[in-house]
Structure formats: structure tokens, C-alpha cells
């Protein structure tokens, strides 16, 4: 995440993610759990790498990853989904529900 993106975060969000930015590689799965964002590997259309959505059944946010993606790409998709969750949660909340995994 670049400095311009960090400027869009609130102080509480910055305090939450700051410890994770000190390690390499970033423990992206732990950060997702701390944010109460579930991560699921799914069978998605080949044109879709991943999605972040509000699961209407559980009320939790969910990052879905296409199972066909390489492991390194899956990590990127989680990180990108978390960035969308942190910066654009209002847009996610207004998005139509997606199908099941």
C-alpha cells in the first residue's frame, strides 16, 4: 500500500494495520482475521480473480478468491480486497449480493 492510499485511512485503521507493515512478508491472513473479513477460495468465472462483498447470510465481509489463481496471486487478491474493504466499504455495502462459492 503506498503512502497516498494510507492517507485515506482513519487513525484507528492505521493503528490496526501498522504492526503488520513492519514484517515481511506481511501476514495478510492474520490482518484479514483481525478485520473480521473472511477469506474463501472459490470456483469463480475464469475472468474473475477475486471479489470483496458483504455476505448477506452472515453479515460479515468476505473476500472470495478464484481457486485457479496461483498462490502468489491469491495473496495479492487478499491484500487488494482488504484495501478495498478499508477504503471503500461504503461502496461494498451498496453492491448487489453475489452468488455462493
N, C-alpha and C positions, 0 to 999 in steps of 0.2 A: 504494500500500500504506500503510495507516495505522499509527500507532505501536504499537497493540495487536498487529497482525499481526507487526510487526518483532520484538516481544518473544518470539515463538515460534521465531525463528531462532537457530541456534547462531552463535558468534562467527566461525567460518570462512565460513558462509553470508553473514553481514552484511558481512564484509570483501570477499567476492566481488561482492555487488550494490551496495555503497556508491558506487563510481565511476559507475555507471550512473544513480544517483539524482540526480547533480549536473548532468545535461544535460536539456534539454527540446527536442524530445520524447525520451523515453527510447529508447535504441537496443535495443529489445526483441528483435529478431532476433539481434543480437550476444550479448546476455545468454543467450539460449537456446543458441546455439552454444557459449558458454563453459561452460555447464552440461551440455553433451553431450546436449541434448534436441533431437531432430529436429522440424521443423515441416513438415507436409504439408497442402496444400489438397486436399480430397477431395469426392466426391459422397456426402453423408450424407443420411439421412432429414430431411425439412424440419423436423421437431420437434427436431432435434439441432443445436445451434450449433457445438459442438466437444467433443473428448474428450482426455483425457490418459491414456496407458496405457503399459505395458511391452510392447514388441514382442517376442514370443517368438522370432522368427526372428533378429533382430539382437542382442537383449539390451539394446537402447537404449530410452530413454524417448522417447515420441512424442506430440506434440500434433497432433491432426487437427482441421482447420477446415472447416466446411461452405462449399463454394465459392459458395453462394448468398448468403452474408453480405456486407454492404458492407465496404469496405476498413477503415474506422474500427472497425467491429465486429470484424473479424478481428484487429486489433491488441489490442483488449480481450480477446479469447478467448485469444490467446497469453499475455498478461500474467496472466490468471486461471489458465491452465493451469500457468504457471511457479510461481505462488503455491501451487497445489495440490501441485505437484512438490516444492517446498521444505518445505512444512508438513505434508504428508500422504503422503509417499512410501510409508509402510508400508501405507496403505490401497490405494494404486495397485497395490502388489506383490501384494496378496491378491485383487484384482479379476479376474474371468474375462476371458480374451482376447476382443478384439472382432474383427469381420470386417476384411477388407482394404479399402483405399481403392479 
